Structure formats: C-alpha cells, structure tokens
C-alpha cells in the first residue's frame, strides 16, 4: 500500500509471527457414535474409557479383569447419555482394530506396549499407550469442561503437574454459567446467520454476545432478546465501511492489557502496530489478523503519520475492522487526536480503548505515588521533544520548576542534558530528585535515580536506541534521605 511500509516489513524479521513453535497440534476430535478400543482394566484405563464415553464414543473394553472402579463404571454407564460401553472379557487381538477410530492401551511391559502400538498402527488406528510416550501418537491434555466449551492443556508430557495447576487457574476464571451461554450460542447460530451478513454485522453481534457471557446465568428471555438485537443490526448497521479502534497496548507487559483491549485484538482484521508494542501483546491478537508495523522512532526510518492515516482510511473503506495498536495510552502523546479527526472527517467510525501509560507503570514499578500528599499536590506529563527533535519552544519553564508538582517527561532521552540545564536555570534546585526508566515492565527494564544535575551523565548508561521516561520531583527522593515522603529505595542500574 505504501512503499515505505513495504520496505520496512521486508526488513523486519518474523516479529509477532501468527504462530510460534508448537510441541504438538491441539486437535478436538468428534467421537460420537465412533468405535474406540480400550485394552486393559486398570484405574487409568477406566478414566480414559469414561472420558471417551463422555464424548459419545462406543467404547469397547478388552480385559480379562477390571478394577472395581471400572466394573462400577461399566455397570452404571450401560445407559450413558452419549456413549456406551461394551465389555469383552478377553485380551485384545489384531482383529479388534477393524473400523476403530482410536485405540487406548494400558500395558505393563515394554513388549506388550510395543505389540499393541504396532498392531494399531498397522490397522491405521491412532494409538495411545498410557504412560508410555514412546508408544503414543497423540496425548490427552488436562481438561476444563464447560461443554460445549472445552479447554485442554498440554505440556507435551514434560510437566503434568504444571498442566494441572494451569487447569485449576483456568477453572477459577471460567464461570460455570459459561456452559449455558455456549449452549445458547449453538442454538442462535443458524438464526443469526439467516439475519446477518458475514463480516462486520455478525462479528459485532457476537462481540456483544461475548460481552455478556462472563456474567451471570442467561435469563429465560436472553435468547429472544439476542434475536431482536440481530434484527436491529440487520436494519441499522451501515454496510461497506469498516471501523477503526485505537488501542493502548500499555508499557509492554501483556498482563497489563485491559479486557476490552484483548477483545479488540481478537476482533481485528488488520492490526497497525507501533514499534514499541511487545511481541507478547501481539500474541494475544486474532491469528487470522494481518499485522503491519507502522512504528515511528526518533533517528530511524519511519512511517509518516500521513501514511498511517492513509492506511487506516483505505482499510476501513474496504470494510475491515482495523486496530491501531499504540504503546502506552493512545491519548497520551500518541497523536490519537490527529488520527481520530482524519477518520471522522472521512466518515469512518472510530473508538478508543485506553491503555496504561508509561508514567503509571513507572510509579507502580518503583512503588511510589506520583501525588504523595506530603510531596506533590499535582502531576503533569510533558513531552521531551518537538517535531524537530529538540525541546518544545513553548514550554513554560517557570511553571515547570514548581517543587510541589511531580513532572514526567516522555521521550526525553536525547534532550535530557538541555532539560536539566533549562530547569536549573529557571530556578529548580540542582539537587531535585530525578529518575530515569527504560523498557518499563519488560524483562530488560533499566532504572536510575539521582539528582537533576546528574541527568546528562546518567543518560550515558542508557544510550539513545530505546525511549526513556524521566521523572522529576520530590516523590522520587531516596527514602533514606526524604523528609515526610515514603517512596521505595531506587538503586542505580546501568
């Protein structure tokens, strides 16, 4: 679309790839009415048999003896609501694999496991020998069951206890009511498809559905209400044009994204992302979404803002749902105002999802309050460079020397020396506490604390490749020397 953008994307490595390396392919296999083989009568075999029957399989059990649990399961499960059990009180043989969909074996000895494995393979039946990875073509994961929502977790056999811990964590996140919502979605699907066109209409409907699905149990009237919503969307939603959402990616740690930001990433057709957006954040986006790097960085070849505006317009006019993904918060030095004005002027609908701005992340990482009542009665955010790359010409240096205000300077790495000099010349004490942070909340985070006069020398420890945040004010004072302020001790880091 834009030559510069194409060139930059060609230079990029496979950053933010849609799918990183997988140890195994997660597959959900339909077994209803299918014949499966379970060889063995142990407790472990009983658990696998129960799982298969719950999927609707006709489970044929080959074993001379069964555990008490297995005996009870078969006696109780002869009228299983989905699957069924057929007991064969003899060992398996090669003919049992005919027309089988899966084969599960519980074998004590290596030679038994090998024989079962080879016989199943020769018959073309996928096979798993319990607790013998060398004889498994597939594995069972740890399951969270909100069927028809099913979550399976695998560690590729490396740490089953970790998979169980993950399952417990997910169990707490997914309410039991999710089952009812998923069942309703199944019932609604065909009726919604009849009413709404593929693409923007259907996606908007299901986004609204999902917004409610993690709340309480659906009411008896919910299904009819959703059908009425679909009818309204079919009549009211403009066709042809897409939509743009400006999303704040936060300082870098993907765990700091809002739920609304994740939903926007999951709904996007195209994501235009800044250079500072972390790969962990991009990993949360929809797999099918096209990702385009449009970052602007000082001292580097960059996309012009006009190019980015043109891309958003072209994509939205083509009916795409576009996410403009910005580091930090879009409305804090993110040029969001220009983008919103451009889109609105062209008749493109746009909304904004706020993110955690770098100053808030700095405060949380340092464990300080930017407005501690003993130190500062206000806080302000100031840009550290203008379009020309120098300090802005219109800064009020007298007001910036107020000792009762905490000031955070964004993108001030290259101007830190001049910033320090201008503030001292305007009357701010050269001993005023100052802090520099880089890559906030990321694994390579760096921080320094000292005095205002030492800012220029401190920047030598950071370099100028990555942007920094500079904080100036009493709240950043070393608590061992502070009077009335109780921040956290900040040690210098190179």
C-alpha positions as CSV (number, residue, x, y, z in Angstrom):
1,X,0.0,0.0,0.0
2,X,2.8,2.4,0.9
3,X,6.3,1.7,-0.4
4,X,8.0,2.7,2.8
5,X,5.8,0.4,4.8
6,X,6.5,-2.5,2.4
7,X,10.2,-1.9,2.7
8,X,10.1,-1.8,6.5
9,X,8.1,-5.0,6.7
10,X,10.6,-6.7,4.4
11,X,13.4,-5.7,6.7
12,X,11.6,-7.0,9.8
13,X,12.3,-10.5,11.0
14,X,9.3,-12.7,11.7
15,X,8.4,-10.4,14.6
16,X,4.9,-11.1,16.0
17,X,4.5,-14.2,14.0
18,X,1.0,-15.5,14.0
19,X,2.0,-18.9,15.5
20,X,5.2,-19.7,17.3
21,X,6.6,-23.3,17.6
22,X,4.1,-25.9,18.8
23,X,5.2,-29.1,20.5
24,X,2.0,-30.8,19.5
25,X,-1.0,-29.9,17.3
26,X,-4.1,-29.4,19.6
27,X,-7.0,-31.2,17.8
28,X,-10.6,-31.7,19.1
29,X,-11.8,-35.0,17.7
30,X,-15.5,-35.8,17.2
31,X,-16.2,-39.3,18.5
32,X,-19.9,-39.5,18.8
33,X,-21.1,-42.9,17.5
34,X,-17.5,-44.0,16.7
35,X,-16.0,-47.3,17.9
36,X,-12.9,-46.9,20.1
37,X,-10.7,-49.6,21.8
38,X,-9.6,-49.6,25.4
39,X,-7.3,-52.5,26.2
40,X,-6.8,-53.0,30.0
41,X,-8.8,-52.9,33.1
42,X,-6.9,-50.6,35.4
43,X,-8.0,-47.4,37.1
44,X,-6.1,-45.4,34.5
45,X,-7.8,-47.3,31.7
46,X,-11.2,-46.6,33.4
47,X,-10.6,-42.9,33.4
48,X,-9.8,-42.9,29.7
49,X,-12.8,-45.0,29.0
50,X,-15.1,-42.7,30.9
51,X,-13.6,-39.7,29.0
52,X,-14.2,-41.3,25.7
53,X,-17.8,-42.3,26.5
54,X,-18.5,-38.7,27.6
55,X,-17.6,-37.7,24.0
56,X,-20.2,-40.1,22.7
57,X,-17.9,-42.9,21.7
58,X,-18.9,-46.6,21.7
59,X,-16.1,-47.9,24.0
60,X,-15.1,-51.5,23.6
61,X,-13.1,-52.7,26.6
62,X,-10.8,-55.7,26.2
63,X,-9.7,-57.1,29.6
64,X,-9.8,-60.3,31.5
65,X,-10.1,-58.5,34.8
66,X,-11.4,-55.0,35.7
67,X,-10.7,-52.8,38.7
68,X,-13.6,-52.1,41.0
69,X,-13.9,-48.6,39.6
70,X,-14.0,-49.9,36.0
71,X,-16.7,-52.5,36.9
72,X,-18.9,-49.8,38.5
73,X,-18.4,-47.5,35.5
74,X,-19.5,-50.1,33.0
75,X,-22.4,-51.2,35.1
76,X,-23.6,-47.6,35.6
77,X,-22.7,-46.5,32.1
78,X,-24.6,-49.0,30.1
79,X,-27.2,-46.3,29.7
80,X,-24.7,-43.4,29.3
81,X,-26.4,-40.3,27.9
82,X,-23.9,-40.1,25.0
83,X,-21.6,-43.0,24.6
84,X,-21.8,-46.7,25.6
85,X,-19.6,-49.5,26.9
86,X,-19.1,-53.0,25.5
87,X,-17.2,-55.4,27.7
88,X,-15.1,-58.2,26.2
89,X,-13.6,-60.4,28.9
90,X,-10.6,-61.4,27.0
91,X,-7.4,-59.8,25.8
92,X,-7.2,-57.7,22.6
93,X,-6.1,-59.2,19.3
94,X,-5.4,-57.8,15.9
95,X,-8.9,-58.1,14.6
96,X,-10.3,-55.7,17.2
97,X,-8.9,-52.7,15.5
98,X,-11.1,-53.0,12.4
99,X,-13.2,-49.8,11.9
100,X,-11.9,-48.3,15.2
101,X,-11.4,-44.6,15.4
102,X,-8.9,-44.7,18.3
103,X,-7.1,-47.2,20.4
104,X,-6.0,-46.8,24.1
105,X,-3.8,-49.4,25.7
106,X,-2.7,-49.9,29.3
107,X,0.3,-52.2,29.1
108,X,2.7,-53.1,32.0
109,X,5.6,-54.4,30.0
110,X,7.5,-52.8,27.2
111,X,7.0,-55.7,24.8
112,X,3.2,-55.5,25.4
113,X,3.1,-51.8,24.7
114,X,5.1,-52.2,21.5
115,X,2.9,-55.0,20.3
116,X,-0.3,-53.0,20.9
117,X,1.2,-49.9,19.3
118,X,2.4,-51.7,16.2
119,X,-0.9,-53.6,15.7
120,X,-2.9,-50.4,15.9
121,X,-0.6,-48.6,13.5
122,X,-0.8,-51.5,11.1
123,X,-4.6,-51.1,11.2
124,X,-4.3,-47.4,10.6
125,X,-5.8,-46.5,14.0
126,X,-4.3,-43.6,16.1
127,X,-2.9,-45.1,19.3
128,X,-2.0,-44.1,22.8
129,X,-0.4,-46.4,25.3
130,X,-1.0,-44.9,28.8
131,X,2.2,-43.5,30.5
132,X,4.4,-44.7,27.7
133,X,5.2,-41.7,25.5
134,X,7.3,-43.7,23.0
135,X,4.1,-45.5,22.0
136,X,1.8,-42.6,21.8
137,X,0.7,-40.9,18.5
138,X,-1.4,-38.5,20.5
139,X,-1.8,-37.4,24.1
140,X,-4.6,-36.4,26.5
141,X,-4.5,-32.9,27.9
142,X,-5.7,-31.7,31.3
143,X,-9.3,-30.6,30.7
144,X,-11.5,-27.8,31.8
145,X,-15.1,-28.8,30.9
146,X,-17.7,-26.2,30.2
147,X,-19.0,-28.2,27.2
148,X,-19.6,-27.2,24.5
149,X,-16.7,-25.1,25.7
150,X,-13.7,-27.4,26.3
151,X,-10.2,-26.2,27.2
152,X,-7.3,-28.7,27.0
153,X,-3.9,-28.0,28.4
154,X,-0.7,-29.9,27.4
155,X,2.9,-29.6,28.5
156,X,4.0,-32.2,25.9
157,X,4.5,-34.7,28.8
158,X,7.2,-32.6,30.3
159,X,5.4,-31.4,33.4
160,X,1.9,-32.9,34.0
161,X,1.7,-31.2,37.4
162,X,2.1,-27.8,35.7
163,X,-0.8,-28.6,33.3
164,X,-2.9,-29.5,36.4
165,X,-2.0,-26.2,38.0
166,X,-2.9,-24.3,34.9
167,X,-6.2,-26.1,34.7
168,X,-7.0,-25.1,38.3
169,X,-6.2,-21.5,37.4
170,X,-8.5,-21.6,34.4
171,X,-11.3,-23.2,36.3
172,X,-11.4,-20.1,38.6
173,X,-11.6,-17.8,35.6
174,X,-14.3,-19.6,33.6
175,X,-17.7,-19.4,35.4
176,X,-20.0,-22.4,35.4
177,X,-22.5,-20.2,33.6
178,X,-20.3,-20.3,30.5
179,X,-21.8,-23.7,29.7
180,X,-25.3,-22.2,29.4
181,X,-24.0,-19.3,27.3
182,X,-22.2,-21.6,24.9
183,X,-25.3,-23.8,24.5
184,X,-27.3,-20.7,23.7
185,X,-24.7,-19.7,21.1
186,X,-25.2,-23.1,19.4
187,X,-29.0,-22.6,19.3
188,X,-28.6,-19.0,18.0
189,X,-26.0,-19.6,15.3
190,X,-28.2,-20.6,12.4
191,X,-30.9,-18.0,13.2
192,X,-28.2,-15.2,13.4
193,X,-26.6,-16.4,10.1
194,X,-30.0,-16.1,8.4
195,X,-30.4,-12.5,9.6
196,X,-26.9,-11.0,9.4
197,X,-24.4,-10.8,6.6
198,X,-20.9,-12.4,7.1
199,X,-18.2,-10.0,8.2
200,X,-18.9,-6.8,10.3
201,X,-22.5,-7.5,11.1
202,X,-22.0,-11.0,12.5
203,X,-18.8,-10.1,14.3
204,X,-20.5,-7.1,16.0
205,X,-23.4,-9.3,17.2
206,X,-21.1,-12.0,18.6
207,X,-18.9,-9.4,20.3
208,X,-21.9,-8.1,22.1
209,X,-22.9,-11.6,23.0
210,X,-19.4,-12.3,24.4
211,X,-19.5,-9.1,26.5
212,X,-22.4,-10.7,28.4
213,X,-21.2,-14.3,28.5
214,X,-18.9,-13.9,31.5
215,X,-21.6,-12.5,33.8
216,X,-24.5,-14.4,35.4
217,X,-26.6,-17.2,34.1
218,X,-28.5,-16.1,31.0
219,X,-32.1,-15.1,31.7
220,X,-35.1,-17.0,30.2
221,X,-35.6,-14.0,27.9
222,X,-32.0,-13.7,26.8
223,X,-32.3,-15.8,23.7
224,X,-35.3,-13.8,22.3
225,X,-33.5,-10.6,23.2
226,X,-30.5,-11.6,21.2
227,X,-32.7,-12.4,18.2
228,X,-34.2,-8.9,18.4
229,X,-30.7,-7.5,18.6
230,X,-29.8,-9.3,15.4
231,X,-32.9,-7.9,13.7
232,X,-31.9,-4.4,14.7
233,X,-28.3,-4.8,13.5
234,X,-29.6,-6.2,10.1
235,X,-31.6,-3.0,9.7
236,X,-29.4,-0.4,11.2
237,X,-25.7,-1.2,10.6
238,X,-24.2,0.7,7.6
239,X,-22.7,-1.6,5.1
240,X,-19.5,-1.2,3.1
241,X,-17.3,0.7,5.6
242,X,-15.3,-0.9,8.4
243,X,-14.3,0.5,11.8
244,X,-11.1,1.7,13.5
245,X,-10.3,1.1,17.2
246,X,-7.3,2.9,18.7
247,X,-6.0,0.5,21.4
248,X,-3.5,1.2,24.2
249,X,-1.0,-1.6,24.5
250,X,0.4,-0.4,27.8
251,X,4.1,-0.3,28.6
252,X,4.9,-3.8,27.4
253,X,3.8,-6.4,29.9
254,X,0.9,-8.2,28.2
255,X,-0.7,-8.9,31.6
256,X,-1.4,-5.1,31.9
257,X,-3.7,-5.1,28.9
258,X,-7.4,-4.4,29.6
259,X,-10.0,-7.0,28.8
260,X,-11.5,-4.6,26.2
261,X,-8.1,-4.3,24.5
262,X,-7.9,-8.1,24.2
263,X,-11.4,-8.3,22.8
264,X,-10.5,-5.6,20.2
265,X,-7.3,-7.5,19.2
266,X,-9.3,-10.7,18.9
267,X,-11.9,-9.0,16.6
268,X,-9.5,-7.2,14.3
269,X,-9.0,-7.9,10.6
270,X,-5.8,-5.8,10.4
271,X,-3.5,-4.5,13.2
272,X,-1.3,-1.5,12.6
273,X,1.1,-1.6,15.5
274,X,3.9,0.6,16.9
275,X,7.5,-0.4,17.0
276,X,7.4,-0.4,20.8
277,X,4.5,-2.9,21.1
278,X,5.8,-6.1,22.6
279,X,5.5,-9.5,20.9
280,X,3.7,-10.8,24.0
281,X,0.9,-8.3,23.3
282,X,0.8,-9.1,19.6
283,X,0.5,-12.8,20.5
284,X,-3.0,-12.1,22.0
285,X,-4.4,-10.9,18.7
286,X,-6.6,-12.9,16.4
287,X,-4.5,-15.4,14.4
288,X,-6.1,-14.5,11.1
289,X,-5.5,-10.8,11.6
290,X,-2.9,-9.2,9.2
291,X,-0.2,-7.3,11.2
292,X,1.5,-4.3,9.8
293,X,4.4,-2.5,11.6
294,X,3.9,1.3,11.3
295,X,6.2,2.4,14.2
296,X,7.8,5.8,14.4
297,X,11.1,6.1,16.2
298,X,13.4,9.0,16.5
299,X,16.6,8.8,14.4
300,X,15.3,5.8,12.3
301,X,13.5,5.4,9.0
302,X,9.8,5.7,10.0
303,X,6.3,5.7,8.6
304,X,5.0,9.2,8.2
305,X,1.8,10.0,10.1
306,X,0.1,10.8,6.8
307,X,1.0,7.3,5.5
308,X,-0.6,5.7,8.6
309,X,-3.7,7.8,8.2
310,X,-4.0,6.8,4.5
311,X,-3.6,3.1,5.5
312,X,-6.4,3.3,8.1
313,X,-8.7,5.0,5.7
314,X,-8.0,2.6,2.8
315,X,-8.5,-0.5,5.1
316,X,-11.7,0.9,6.8
317,X,-13.1,1.9,3.4
318,X,-12.5,-1.7,2.3
319,X,-14.8,-2.9,5.1
320,X,-12.0,-4.0,7.5
321,X,-12.0,-3.8,11.3
322,X,-8.8,-2.1,12.0
323,X,-6.9,-1.8,15.3
324,X,-4.4,0.9,15.6
325,X,-2.2,-0.5,18.4
326,X,-0.2,2.1,20.2
327,X,2.2,1.6,23.1
328,X,1.1,3.1,26.4
329,X,-2.1,5.1,26.1
330,X,-3.3,6.4,22.7
331,X,-4.4,9.7,24.2
332,X,-1.0,10.5,25.9
333,X,1.5,11.7,23.3
334,X,0.1,9.1,20.8
335,X,-1.1,11.5,18.1
336,X,-4.5,10.0,18.5
337,X,-6.3,13.3,18.1
338,X,-4.9,13.6,14.5
339,X,-6.0,10.1,13.6
340,X,-9.5,10.5,15.1
341,X,-10.0,13.8,13.2
342,X,-8.8,12.2,9.9
343,X,-11.1,9.2,10.3
344,X,-14.2,11.2,11.4
345,X,-13.7,13.6,8.5
346,X,-13.8,10.6,6.1
347,X,-16.9,9.2,7.8
348,X,-15.2,6.3,9.4
349,X,-16.4,5.3,12.8
350,X,-13.7,5.1,15.5
351,X,-13.5,4.4,19.2
352,X,-10.7,4.3,21.7
353,X,-9.6,1.7,24.2
354,X,-7.3,3.3,26.8
355,X,-4.1,1.7,28.0
356,X,-1.8,2.0,31.0
357,X,0.5,5.0,30.2
358,X,4.2,4.7,30.9
359,X,4.1,7.2,33.9
360,X,1.6,5.0,35.7
361,X,3.7,1.9,35.0
362,X,6.8,3.8,36.3
363,X,5.1,4.6,39.6
364,X,3.9,1.0,40.1
365,X,7.4,-0.4,39.3
366,X,9.1,1.9,41.7
367,X,6.4,1.5,44.4
368,X,5.8,5.3,44.7
369,X,2.8,7.6,44.5
370,X,3.2,10.4,41.9
371,X,0.9,12.5,44.1
372,X,2.0,11.6,47.6
373,X,0.3,14.2,49.7
374,X,3.5,15.1,51.6
375,X,5.4,15.8,48.4
376,X,3.3,16.7,45.5
377,X,-0.2,18.2,45.0
378,X,-0.3,17.6,41.3
379,X,1.3,15.7,38.5
380,X,1.9,16.6,34.8
381,X,3.1,14.8,31.7
382,X,5.3,16.8,29.4
383,X,6.8,15.8,26.0
384,X,10.5,15.8,25.9
385,X,10.9,16.6,22.2
386,X,9.1,18.5,19.5
387,X,8.7,17.6,15.8
388,X,12.2,19.0,15.3
389,X,13.6,16.5,17.9
390,X,14.5,19.3,20.3
391,X,12.7,20.5,23.4
392,X,9.4,22.3,22.5
393,X,9.8,26.0,22.2
394,X,6.7,26.9,24.1
395,X,7.4,25.2,27.4
396,X,6.7,27.4,30.5
397,X,10.0,26.8,32.4
398,X,8.9,28.8,35.4
399,X,5.8,26.7,36.0
400,X,7.9,23.5,35.5
401,X,10.1,24.4,38.5
402,X,7.2,24.1,41.0
403,X,8.6,21.9,43.8
404,X,5.2,20.7,44.7
405,X,4.4,19.1,41.3
406,X,5.7,15.8,40.0
407,X,6.6,16.0,36.3
408,X,7.1,13.1,34.0
409,X,8.9,13.8,30.7
410,X,8.2,11.5,27.8
411,X,10.7,10.8,25.1
412,X,13.3,13.0,26.8
413,X,16.4,10.8,26.3
414,X,18.1,13.0,23.6
415,X,17.1,16.2,25.3
416,X,17.9,15.2,28.9
417,X,21.0,17.4,29.1
418,X,19.2,20.5,27.8
419,X,16.2,19.7,30.0
420,X,18.4,19.6,33.1
421,X,20.1,22.8,32.3
422,X,16.9,24.8,31.5
423,X,15.2,23.7,34.7
424,X,18.2,24.6,36.8
425,X,18.5,27.9,35.0
426,X,14.8,28.6,35.7
427,X,15.3,28.1,39.4
428,X,14.7,24.4,40.2
429,X,17.3,23.1,42.7
430,X,20.1,21.1,41.1
431,X,19.6,18.5,43.9
432,X,15.9,17.9,43.0
433,X,15.4,14.1,42.9
434,X,15.2,12.6,39.4
435,X,14.6,9.1,37.9
436,X,15.2,7.6,34.5
437,X,13.5,4.4,33.4
438,X,13.7,2.4,30.1
439,X,11.7,-0.6,28.9
440,X,9.3,-0.3,31.8
441,X,7.7,-3.6,32.9
442,X,9.8,-5.6,30.5
443,X,12.5,-8.2,31.1
444,X,15.2,-5.7,30.1
445,X,13.9,-2.8,32.3
446,X,16.6,-0.3,33.4
447,X,16.3,2.4,36.0
448,X,18.5,5.1,37.6
449,X,17.9,7.6,40.4
450,X,19.9,10.6,41.4
451,X,19.8,14.4,41.2
452,X,18.6,16.7,38.4
453,X,22.1,17.9,37.8
454,X,23.4,14.4,37.1
455,X,20.7,13.6,34.4
456,X,23.0,14.2,31.4
457,X,25.7,11.8,32.7
458,X,23.1,9.3,33.7
459,X,21.8,9.1,30.1
460,X,25.2,7.7,29.0
461,X,24.2,4.5,30.9
462,X,21.1,4.1,28.8
463,X,22.0,5.1,25.3
464,X,19.5,6.5,22.8
465,X,18.2,3.5,20.9
466,X,15.2,2.9,23.3
467,X,13.0,5.7,24.6
468,X,13.2,6.6,28.2
469,X,10.9,8.3,30.8
470,X,12.3,11.0,33.1
471,X,10.6,11.7,36.4
472,X,11.5,14.8,38.4
473,X,10.1,15.7,41.8
474,X,10.4,15.1,45.5
475,X,8.4,11.8,45.3
476,X,11.5,10.3,43.6
477,X,13.8,11.1,46.6
478,X,15.7,8.2,48.2
479,X,13.5,7.4,51.3
480,X,16.6,7.2,53.5
481,X,17.0,11.0,53.0
482,X,13.4,12.0,52.4
483,X,11.5,14.1,55.0
484,X,7.9,13.1,55.0
485,X,8.0,11.2,51.7
486,X,7.9,7.4,51.8
487,X,8.8,6.1,48.4
488,X,10.9,2.9,47.6
489,X,14.6,2.8,47.5
490,X,15.7,3.1,43.9
491,X,19.2,1.9,43.1
492,X,21.1,2.9,40.0
493,X,21.2,0.4,37.2
494,X,23.4,0.6,34.2
